[in-house]
Amino acid sequence: MKSRLLILLSLMSVSAWAQQDTSANKQAAHAVYERHSVTATASLGFVDGYKQNYSLPAGFVKNNTSGYHQVYAKLEYGLNNHISIGATFSYDAFTYNFGQQYTGNSGAFTRYRADNLRLLSGGIVAYYHLNNVIRVKNLDPFVGIGVSLNNIRHSNYPQGDSTVINIDHTITPYLKVGARYYISSVFSVFADAGYDKESIFSLGASCRFFSRKKIATTITK
């Protein structure tokens, strides 16, 4: 009787160990985020808040806005299994075209002007990676929260009945959700969406450096 019980307990132990090993392998396959790794990201922003929210005082009329998409760069370090911290940088430059209305001897007329805006931003963001909640192969979903310090320069900012060079410094919150999809152990495509006042969403690519797997392979060799 005792021998049968020992055999049954042994079989149960082996089965439990196998199930744990299978579960660990599944988690490893899905856990594309790695702590102590460094990830660099470059992306383009779309739906620019600064381009859309441009107000003019009385006596000025809006025209079209010309320019390019905002450029983002980010360097991120994995602190632990779920949290990483990143330094973010962005550059935005475009032109507000508008008209200034005058009244002369021959009647009303409009003089067209251009305001060249340049925006430099730098910030710090903490990310929480959701690989323990959303388990999709090769996918690294995350949420990020932080702040950005912005340096904004206008070349012809409408003020009163004239225009001036205007330089402003602002602080804006950063709150976004996003994901990386890894096409290899190093490279991934990147997308995020949310609020930082600079763009609603961005698309780009990431490259991972100093991966623990690479370091372990190097030490073994």
FENSULKA-V49748 format. One line per field, one symbol per residue. psi: psi as a letter, one per 40 degrees, with the letter a starting at -180 (. if undefined). A space follows every 50 residues. Layout:
psi = ???
This chain:
psi = ddddddddddddddddddddddddddddddgdhhieihhhhhihiighdd ddghiiiieiiiaihiaiiihiihhhhhdaeehihihiiihhhihhhiih hihadeaiihhhihhhhhhhiiihhhhhhfeedhghhehgiiiihaihhh hhhhdghhhbfaiihhhihihiihhiiaiihheaediiiiiiiaheedid iiiaiihhifiddddddddd.
